[in-house]
Amino acid sequence: MVSGRGGELAVAALAGYGIGEVFTPAGEHVPAIHDAARAARMRVVEVRHEQTAVFAAEAVATLLRRPGLAVLGAGPGVTNAVSAITAAHFNAAPVVVLAGRAPAWRWGTGSLPALDHVAIVDSVTNSAATCTEVGNIGADVHAAVVAALTPHRGPAFLDLPMDVVFCTGETQLPAPTLPPPVEPDPAAVARAGALLAAAERPVIIAGSDVYSSDAVAALRECAETWRVPVFTTGLARGALPGDHPLAFRCCKRAALARADLVAVLGTAPDLRLGGGTDARLIHVVDAPPAAGVPAGDDGMLWVAGDLRLVLSGMADHRGVRADHADWIELLRVAEDTARAQEAGHLADDREPIRATRLYAELRRALTDDAIIVGDGGDVVTAAARHLDPGRPGSWLDGGRYGNGGAGLGYALGAALACPDRPVCGLLGDGAAAGSVLEVESLVRHHLPVVLVVGNNGSFGTAGLRGADDRTPGLRLEKVVAALGGAGETVATARQLAPALHRAFESRVPYLLNVLIEPRTDPV
């Protein structure tokens, strides 16, 4: 049994899970948690907006494979963060969100702010609850952490009303517990292994959960055992080195058009299938779908369980094995042809700067250990086609939820989680314009993130705004300089390389405002 103020008990209940920082904006309802975190030698990282706090916690959680922590004020403090909580839900990030709330005795009496947070976030969290007594804090915080870590991982939310978090009492602290791995059905694993081995034209698409589940080695074992071409997305990018004979990037559409079997591992079979495929599908996930959630197409083989166990079990299959040499060679020719065409675009020196030219210089400037954060539409979509992260756990973006404005929070979290690795945020001008003020947090916490804005002046051309209503040449670097960072505008291809060098050598938050070719099809 441990005694203390509610905030101290909440922080004590987090001990043992490796949490070293709390992301939080200023708020009147939760300073007891801030004080307790500082006393426990946790780093309290104050940010300007609640969604930044949750995005940063998500970046820490995904990169380090342990819980991230965000602490929010009540009412608007929670609703401001709903999109970020939803992104963590879609991205399976184990983020623990602790929020303040009016004291229970003021509920229903017009207390400011009076809002049932749990009802709002329940559908996008693994658990959502309110702690009603000081004595329950230990069990409730422990339950939230375990829920966040339980496959399929995701955010967990816990309200701590003021009459709980500020009061003194006693609570029992359960021992830190990691959920056990989900054991897959051996018959389903054997069936998946047999299908993969017997297929004449198989393809593997591996997603972020392969990294989050620490299954990169198992993926390579499975692919190399059965000689299957691999395409990767999200945090799994870099799981196979770019020069690996089974690693492919540029010919996914051609591969899916001809494949007779596609194994989708640790991600959803959605846009990553490049518009669809007629191939038989295997979908490997880390846990069975929740009750009421459809399991997918009736013709799809689902395998649910710890990805390391599933992939190792598939590699152990000892049945019929097809020869994939001709298939691999066919795709290699398609890949080499696509890369040869890509090389011409990457070398294009015309002005205004072509986006592909920017990616060519980024390839040369980024080290293998660099973390790339993508935030935006056209710019980031194209970057995913042209940049090869040097190792897994190096690419962060909005994922399936596609939350614009996440980049500054992700970059902040990545820089804190991995201080020995360079962090490069690649942003569209729309995403940057909507979040650039959060650079002040980077400055205040001495985080030398490089922000590269592909500024095509086309923010808002999809939707209500028309082609003649653009915002070309926004001087975003001046905003960063005003906030204490630095930056410059890059207007010609010849300026790219030296500007990138200055940015990474500056050791301050630095924004490169790269004026690239405007969009011509605002649809």
C-alpha positions as CSV (number, residue, x, y, z in Angstrom):
1,M,0.0,0.0,0.0
2,V,1.3,3.5,-1.0
3,S,0.1,6.8,0.4
4,G,0.2,10.3,-1.1
5,R,-1.6,12.8,-3.2
6,G,-3.6,11.4,-6.1
7,G,-1.1,12.8,-8.6
8,E,1.8,11.1,-6.9
9,L,-0.1,7.8,-6.8
10,A,-0.9,8.0,-10.5
11,V,2.7,8.6,-11.4
12,A,3.8,5.8,-9.0
13,A,1.5,3.4,-10.8
14,L,3.3,4.1,-14.1
15,A,6.7,3.1,-12.7
16,G,8.1,0.0,-14.2
17,Y,6.8,0.6,-17.8
18,G,9.9,2.6,-18.9
19,I,8.0,5.9,-19.2
20,G,10.5,8.8,-19.0
21,E,8.5,11.7,-20.2
22,V,5.0,13.2,-20.1
23,F,3.7,15.5,-22.9
24,T,1.3,18.1,-21.7
25,P,0.0,21.6,-22.3
26,A,-0.6,24.0,-19.5
27,G,-3.8,23.1,-17.6
28,E,-5.5,23.9,-14.3
29,H,-6.8,20.4,-13.6
30,V,-3.6,18.4,-13.7
31,P,-0.7,20.2,-12.1
32,A,-0.7,17.6,-9.3
33,I,0.4,15.1,-12.0
34,H,3.0,17.5,-13.4
35,D,4.5,18.0,-9.9
36,A,4.6,14.3,-9.2
37,A,6.2,13.6,-12.5
38,R,9.0,16.1,-11.9
39,A,9.5,14.7,-8.4
40,A,9.9,11.2,-10.0
41,R,12.5,12.6,-12.4
42,M,10.2,12.3,-15.4
43,R,10.7,14.9,-18.1
44,V,7.7,17.2,-18.3
45,V,7.5,18.3,-21.9
46,E,5.2,21.3,-22.2
47,V,3.7,21.9,-25.6
48,R,1.3,24.5,-27.0
49,H,-1.6,22.3,-28.1
50,E,-3.2,19.2,-26.8
51,Q,-3.0,17.3,-30.1
52,T,0.7,17.9,-30.2
53,A,1.0,16.2,-26.7
54,V,-0.7,13.1,-28.0
55,F,1.1,13.0,-31.3
56,A,4.4,13.3,-29.5
57,A,3.4,10.5,-27.1
58,E,2.4,8.4,-30.1
59,A,5.8,8.9,-31.7
60,V,7.6,7.8,-28.5
61,A,5.3,4.8,-28.1
62,T,5.8,3.6,-31.6
63,L,9.6,4.2,-31.9
64,L,10.4,2.8,-28.5
65,R,7.8,0.0,-28.4
66,R,6.5,1.0,-24.9
67,P,3.8,3.3,-23.5
68,G,3.8,7.0,-24.3
69,L,2.1,9.4,-21.9
70,A,0.0,12.5,-22.5
71,V,-1.6,14.5,-19.7
72,L,-4.5,16.9,-20.6
73,G,-6.7,19.4,-19.0
74,A,-10.4,19.0,-18.8
75,G,-13.1,19.9,-21.4
76,P,-11.4,21.6,-24.4
77,G,-8.1,20.0,-23.3
78,V,-9.6,16.6,-24.2
79,T,-11.7,17.6,-27.2
80,N,-8.7,19.3,-28.8
81,A,-6.9,16.0,-28.6
82,V,-9.6,13.7,-30.1
83,S,-8.1,13.6,-33.6
84,A,-4.7,12.7,-32.2
85,I,-6.2,10.0,-30.0
86,T,-8.0,8.7,-33.0
87,A,-4.8,8.6,-35.0
88,A,-3.1,6.6,-32.2
89,H,-6.1,4.2,-32.4
90,F,-5.7,3.7,-36.2
91,N,-1.9,3.4,-35.8
92,A,-2.1,0.9,-32.9
93,A,0.1,3.1,-30.7
94,P,0.0,2.4,-26.9
95,V,-0.6,5.9,-25.7
96,V,-1.9,6.4,-22.2
97,V,-3.9,9.6,-21.8
98,L,-4.6,11.0,-18.3
99,A,-7.1,13.8,-18.2
100,G,-8.4,16.2,-15.6
101,R,-12.0,16.5,-14.8
102,A,-14.3,18.6,-12.6
103,P,-14.7,17.2,-9.1
104,A,-17.5,14.6,-8.9
105,W,-19.6,16.6,-6.5
106,R,-19.8,19.4,-9.1
107,W,-21.0,17.1,-12.0
108,G,-24.3,18.3,-13.2
109,T,-24.1,21.6,-11.4
110,G,-22.7,23.7,-14.2
111,S,-19.1,23.3,-13.3
112,L,-16.6,24.7,-15.9
113,P,-15.9,22.7,-17.9
114,A,-18.6,20.0,-17.4
115,L,-18.2,17.3,-20.0
116,D,-18.3,13.5,-20.1
117,H,-15.0,12.8,-21.8
118,V,-15.4,9.0,-21.6
119,A,-18.4,9.0,-23.9
120,I,-16.5,11.0,-26.5
121,V,-13.3,8.9,-26.7
122,D,-14.8,5.5,-25.9
123,S,-15.0,4.3,-29.6
124,V,-11.4,5.2,-30.4
125,T,-9.6,3.8,-27.3
126,N,-8.8,0.4,-26.0
127,S,-10.3,1.5,-22.7
128,A,-11.9,4.7,-21.4
129,A,-12.8,5.2,-17.7
130,T,-13.1,7.6,-14.8
131,C,-11.2,7.1,-11.6
132,T,-13.8,7.8,-8.8
133,E,-11.7,7.3,-5.6
134,V,-8.1,7.9,-4.6
135,G,-7.9,4.3,-3.4
136,N,-8.6,3.1,-7.0
137,I,-5.8,5.1,-8.7
138,G,-3.3,2.3,-8.7
139,A,-5.6,-0.3,-10.2
140,D,-7.1,2.1,-12.7
141,V,-3.8,3.5,-14.0
142,H,-2.4,0.0,-14.2
143,A,-5.5,-1.2,-16.1
144,A,-5.1,1.7,-18.6
145,V,-1.5,0.8,-19.3
146,V,-2.2,-2.9,-19.8
147,A,-5.2,-2.0,-22.1
148,A,-2.9,0.2,-24.2
149,L,-0.3,-2.6,-24.5
150,T,-2.7,-5.4,-25.2
151,P,-2.9,-6.4,-28.9
152,H,-4.3,-4.9,-30.9
153,R,-2.4,-2.0,-29.2
154,G,-4.0,1.4,-29.0
155,P,-4.7,4.4,-26.7
156,A,-6.2,4.2,-23.3
157,F,-7.9,7.0,-21.5
158,L,-8.4,7.7,-17.8
159,D,-10.2,10.7,-16.2
160,L,-8.8,11.8,-12.9
161,P,-11.3,14.3,-11.3
162,M,-9.9,17.1,-9.2
163,D,-11.2,15.6,-6.0
164,V,-9.2,12.4,-6.8
165,V,-6.0,13.8,-8.2
166,F,-5.5,16.5,-5.5
167,C,-6.6,14.6,-2.5
168,T,-4.4,12.4,-0.2
169,G,-5.1,8.7,0.3
170,E,-3.7,5.2,-0.1
171,T,-3.7,2.8,-3.0
172,Q,-2.4,-0.6,-3.9
173,L,0.1,-0.5,-6.7
174,P,-0.1,-3.7,-8.9
175,A,3.2,-5.0,-10.2
176,P,4.0,-3.9,-13.8
177,T,2.5,-6.4,-16.2
178,L,3.1,-7.0,-19.9
179,P,0.2,-8.7,-21.7
180,P,1.2,-12.2,-22.9
181,P,1.6,-12.8,-26.6
182,V,-1.5,-13.9,-28.4
183,E,-1.0,-17.5,-29.5
184,P,-2.0,-18.1,-33.1
185,D,-4.1,-21.0,-34.2
186,P,-1.6,-23.6,-35.4
187,A,-3.9,-24.8,-38.2
188,A,-4.3,-21.3,-39.6
189,V,-0.5,-20.7,-39.5
190,A,0.1,-24.0,-41.3
191,R,-2.5,-23.1,-43.9
192,A,-1.0,-19.7,-44.5
193,G,2.5,-21.3,-44.8
194,A,1.2,-23.8,-47.2
195,L,-0.5,-21.2,-49.4
196,L,2.6,-19.0,-49.4
197,A,4.9,-21.8,-50.3
198,A,2.7,-23.2,-53.1
199,A,1.8,-19.9,-54.7
200,E,3.5,-19.3,-58.1
201,R,3.4,-15.5,-57.8
202,P,3.2,-14.5,-54.1
203,V,3.8,-11.0,-52.7
204,I,4.2,-9.8,-49.1
205,I,3.1,-6.4,-48.0
206,A,4.5,-5.7,-44.5
207,G,3.2,-2.8,-42.4
208,S,4.0,-0.9,-39.2
209,D,2.9,-3.7,-36.8
210,V,5.8,-5.8,-38.0
211,Y,8.1,-3.2,-36.4
212,S,5.9,-2.5,-33.4
213,S,5.7,-6.3,-32.7
214,D,9.5,-6.6,-33.0
215,A,8.9,-9.1,-35.8
216,V,11.4,-7.7,-38.4
217,A,13.7,-10.7,-38.1
218,A,10.8,-13.1,-38.4
219,L,9.6,-11.3,-41.5
220,R,13.1,-11.6,-43.2
221,E,13.2,-15.3,-42.1
222,C,9.8,-16.0,-43.7
223,A,10.5,-14.1,-46.9
224,E,14.0,-15.6,-47.4
225,T,12.7,-19.1,-46.6
226,W,10.1,-19.0,-49.3
227,R,11.8,-16.5,-51.6
228,V,8.8,-14.1,-51.7
229,P,9.0,-10.4,-52.9
230,V,8.4,-7.9,-50.1
231,F,6.9,-4.4,-50.2
232,T,6.9,-2.4,-46.9
233,T,4.9,0.5,-45.6
234,G,5.1,2.8,-42.5
235,L,7.5,1.7,-39.7
236,A,8.3,-1.5,-41.6
237,R,10.0,0.4,-44.3
238,G,13.7,-0.5,-44.2
239,A,13.0,-4.0,-42.7
240,L,14.8,-5.4,-45.8
241,P,17.7,-3.2,-47.0
242,G,17.1,-1.5,-50.3
243,D,19.7,-3.7,-52.0
244,H,18.1,-7.0,-50.7
245,P,17.1,-9.2,-53.6
246,L,13.6,-9.6,-52.2
247,A,13.1,-5.9,-51.5
248,F,10.9,-4.0,-53.9
249,R,9.5,-0.4,-53.9
250,C,8.6,0.9,-57.4
251,C,6.7,-1.9,-59.0
252,K,3.9,-2.6,-56.5
253,R,1.1,-1.9,-58.9
254,A,2.5,-4.3,-61.5
255,A,3.2,-7.0,-58.8
256,L,-0.3,-6.8,-57.4
257,A,-1.8,-7.0,-60.9
258,R,-0.1,-10.3,-61.6
259,A,0.1,-11.9,-58.1
260,D,-1.9,-15.0,-57.3
261,L,-1.4,-14.6,-53.5
262,V,-0.9,-11.5,-51.4
263,A,0.1,-11.8,-47.7
264,V,-0.7,-8.5,-45.9
265,L,1.2,-8.5,-42.6
266,G,0.7,-6.1,-39.7
267,T,-1.4,-3.6,-41.6
268,A,-4.8,-3.3,-43.2
269,P,-5.5,-4.5,-46.7
270,D,-6.7,-1.0,-47.9
271,L,-5.0,1.6,-50.1
272,R,-1.7,-0.3,-49.7
273,L,-3.1,-2.7,-52.3
274,G,-2.7,0.0,-54.9
275,G,-6.3,0.1,-56.0
276,G,-7.0,-3.6,-55.5
277,T,-6.0,-7.1,-56.5
278,D,-7.7,-10.3,-57.7
279,A,-5.2,-12.4,-55.8
280,R,-6.0,-14.6,-52.9
281,L,-5.4,-12.7,-49.6
282,I,-3.8,-13.7,-46.4
283,H,-4.2,-11.2,-43.6
284,V,-1.9,-11.6,-40.6
285,V,-2.8,-9.4,-37.6
286,D,-1.6,-9.4,-34.0
287,A,-5.0,-10.1,-32.4
288,P,-8.5,-11.2,-33.4
289,P,-10.9,-8.4,-34.4
290,A,-12.9,-6.9,-31.6
291,A,-16.5,-8.1,-31.1
292,G,-18.7,-6.6,-33.7
293,V,-15.9,-5.7,-36.1
294,P,-16.1,-7.5,-39.4
295,A,-13.2,-9.8,-40.1
296,G,-13.0,-8.9,-43.8
297,D,-13.7,-10.7,-47.1
298,D,-15.0,-14.3,-46.8
299,G,-12.3,-15.4,-49.2
300,M,-9.5,-14.0,-47.1
301,L,-7.5,-16.2,-44.8
302,W,-7.1,-14.5,-41.4
303,V,-4.3,-15.4,-39.0
304,A,-4.4,-13.7,-35.7
305,G,-1.6,-13.8,-33.1
306,D,1.8,-12.6,-32.2
307,L,3.5,-11.7,-35.5
308,R,6.8,-13.3,-34.5
309,L,5.1,-16.6,-33.8
310,V,2.9,-16.5,-36.9
311,L,5.8,-15.6,-39.3
312,S,8.2,-18.1,-37.7
313,G,5.5,-20.8,-37.9
314,M,4.9,-20.0,-41.6
315,A,8.6,-20.3,-42.3
316,D,8.7,-23.7,-40.6
317,H,6.2,-25.2,-43.1
318,R,7.6,-28.3,-44.8
319,G,5.1,-29.0,-47.6
320,V,5.0,-28.3,-51.3
321,R,7.3,-25.5,-52.4
322,A,7.0,-23.6,-55.7
323,D,10.0,-22.1,-57.5
324,H,9.6,-18.3,-57.4
325,A,12.8,-17.5,-59.4
326,D,11.1,-16.5,-62.6
327,W,8.5,-14.4,-60.7
328,I,11.3,-12.6,-58.8
329,E,13.2,-12.0,-62.0
330,L,10.1,-10.6,-63.7
331,L,9.5,-8.2,-60.8
332,R,13.2,-7.2,-60.7
333,V,13.0,-6.2,-64.4
334,A,9.9,-4.1,-63.6
335,E,11.6,-2.6,-60.6
336,D,14.8,-1.8,-62.4
337,T,12.8,-0.2,-65.3
338,A,10.8,1.9,-62.9
339,R,13.9,3.0,-61.0
340,A,15.7,4.0,-64.3
341,Q,12.7,6.2,-65.1
342,E,12.8,7.5,-61.6
343,A,16.4,8.4,-61.9
344,G,15.6,10.8,-64.8
345,H,13.0,12.6,-62.7
346,L,15.4,12.8,-59.7
347,A,18.0,14.5,-61.8
348,D,15.6,17.1,-63.2
349,D,17.2,20.5,-62.7
350,R,14.4,22.6,-64.3
351,E,12.8,25.5,-62.4
352,P,10.6,25.8,-60.5
353,I,12.1,23.0,-58.5
354,R,10.5,19.6,-59.3
355,A,9.5,17.7,-56.1
356,T,11.4,14.7,-57.3
357,R,14.6,16.8,-57.3
358,L,14.0,17.6,-53.7
359,Y,13.8,13.9,-52.9
360,A,17.0,13.3,-54.7
361,E,18.9,15.7,-52.5
362,L,17.2,14.4,-49.4
363,R,18.5,10.9,-50.3
364,R,22.0,12.3,-50.3
365,A,21.5,14.4,-47.1
366,L,19.8,11.8,-44.9
367,T,21.9,9.3,-43.0
368,D,20.8,5.7,-42.6
369,D,19.7,6.3,-39.0
370,A,17.6,9.4,-39.9
371,I,14.0,9.4,-38.8
372,I,11.6,10.8,-41.5
373,V,8.4,12.4,-40.4
374,G,5.8,12.9,-43.2
375,D,2.9,15.3,-42.9
376,G,0.8,16.4,-45.8
377,G,-0.7,15.3,-49.1
378,D,1.0,15.3,-52.4
379,V,4.5,16.0,-51.0
380,V,4.5,13.1,-48.6
381,T,2.7,10.6,-50.9
382,A,5.4,11.2,-53.5
383,A,8.2,11.1,-50.9
384,A,7.0,7.6,-49.9
385,R,7.6,6.5,-53.5
386,H,11.2,7.9,-53.7
387,L,12.8,7.7,-50.2
388,D,14.2,4.5,-48.8
389,P,14.6,4.7,-45.0
390,G,17.9,3.1,-43.9
391,R,16.3,0.9,-41.2
392,P,12.9,0.0,-39.8
393,G,11.4,2.3,-37.3
394,S,12.4,5.3,-39.3
395,W,9.2,6.5,-41.1
396,L,6.4,8.2,-39.2
397,D,3.3,9.6,-40.9
398,G,-0.4,10.0,-40.4
399,G,-1.1,6.4,-41.4
400,R,-4.5,5.2,-42.3
401,Y,-6.3,8.0,-40.5
402,G,-4.3,10.6,-42.5
403,N,-4.4,13.3,-39.8
404,G,-2.8,16.5,-41.3
405,G,-0.9,18.6,-38.8
406,A,0.6,15.6,-36.9
407,G,4.1,16.3,-38.2
408,L,5.4,18.7,-35.5
409,G,4.2,16.5,-32.7
410,Y,5.7,13.4,-34.3
411,A,9.0,15.2,-34.8
412,L,9.1,16.5,-31.3
413,G,8.4,13.0,-29.9
414,A,10.9,11.4,-32.2
415,A,13.7,13.9,-31.3
416,L,13.1,13.2,-27.6
417,A,12.8,9.4,-28.0
418,C,15.9,9.1,-30.2
419,P,18.3,12.0,-29.4
420,D,21.2,10.4,-31.2
421,R,19.3,10.2,-34.5
422,P,18.7,13.1,-36.9
423,V,14.9,13.9,-37.3
424,C,13.7,15.4,-40.6
425,G,10.1,16.5,-41.0
426,L,8.9,16.5,-44.6
427,L,5.8,18.7,-44.8
428,G,3.4,20.1,-47.3
429,D,2.8,23.8,-47.2
430,G,-0.8,23.2,-46.0
431,A,0.3,21.0,-43.1
432,A,3.1,23.3,-42.2
433,A,0.9,26.4,-42.2
434,G,-1.5,24.8,-39.9
435,S,1.0,23.7,-37.2
436,V,4.2,25.8,-37.6
437,L,3.6,27.7,-34.3
438,E,4.5,24.5,-32.4
439,V,8.1,25.1,-33.5
440,E,8.3,27.2,-30.3
441,S,8.1,23.9,-28.4
442,L,11.0,22.6,-30.4
443,V,13.0,25.7,-29.6
444,R,12.2,25.7,-25.9
445,H,13.2,22.1,-25.5
446,H,16.4,22.4,-27.7
447,L,15.4,19.9,-30.3
448,P,17.2,20.4,-33.6
449,V,14.6,19.1,-35.9
450,V,15.0,19.9,-39.6
451,L,11.7,20.8,-41.3
452,V,11.6,20.6,-45.1
453,V,8.5,22.1,-46.6
454,G,7.6,21.2,-50.2
455,N,5.8,24.5,-50.9
456,N,3.8,24.1,-54.1
457,G,1.4,26.9,-53.2
458,S,-1.5,24.5,-53.6
459,F,-2.9,24.3,-50.1
460,G,-6.6,24.0,-50.3
461,T,-6.9,23.5,-54.1
462,A,-8.7,20.2,-53.5
463,G,-12.2,21.0,-52.2
464,L,-13.9,24.4,-51.8
465,R,-11.0,26.5,-53.0
466,G,-10.4,27.0,-56.7
467,A,-7.3,26.9,-58.8
468,D,-7.0,30.7,-58.8
469,D,-7.1,30.9,-55.0
470,R,-3.7,29.7,-54.0
471,T,-1.1,30.8,-51.5
472,P,2.2,30.7,-53.3
473,G,5.5,31.5,-51.6
474,L,4.4,31.6,-48.0
475,R,7.5,32.7,-46.0
476,L,7.2,30.0,-43.4
477,E,10.9,30.2,-42.5
478,K,10.3,33.8,-41.1
479,V,7.8,32.4,-38.7
480,V,10.3,29.8,-37.5
481,A,13.0,32.5,-37.1
482,A,10.6,34.7,-35.1
483,L,10.0,31.7,-32.7
484,G,13.7,31.3,-32.1
485,G,14.7,28.8,-34.8
486,A,16.2,29.5,-38.2
487,G,15.5,28.8,-41.9
488,E,15.7,29.9,-45.4
489,T,13.8,29.8,-48.7
490,V,15.1,27.6,-51.5
491,A,14.1,28.6,-55.0
492,T,16.5,26.7,-57.3
493,A,17.7,23.2,-57.5
494,R,21.3,24.3,-57.1
495,Q,20.5,25.7,-53.7
496,L,19.1,22.5,-52.3
497,A,22.3,20.6,-51.3
498,P,24.0,23.5,-49.5
499,A,20.8,24.5,-47.8
500,L,20.2,20.9,-46.5
501,H,23.8,20.9,-45.2
502,R,23.3,24.2,-43.3
503,A,20.0,22.9,-41.9
504,F,21.5,19.7,-40.4
505,E,24.6,21.5,-39.2
506,S,22.7,24.3,-37.5
507,R,21.7,22.2,-34.4
508,V,18.5,24.4,-34.0
509,P,15.0,23.9,-35.3
510,Y,15.5,24.8,-39.0
511,L,12.9,25.2,-41.7
512,L,13.7,24.9,-45.4
513,N,10.9,26.5,-47.4
514,V,11.4,24.8,-50.8
515,L,9.4,26.4,-53.6
516,I,8.5,23.5,-55.8
517,E,6.4,23.3,-59.0
518,P,2.8,24.2,-58.3
519,R,0.0,21.7,-58.8
520,T,-1.7,21.9,-62.2
521,D,-4.7,19.7,-61.5
522,P,-6.6,21.1,-58.4
523,V,-9.3,18.5,-58.3
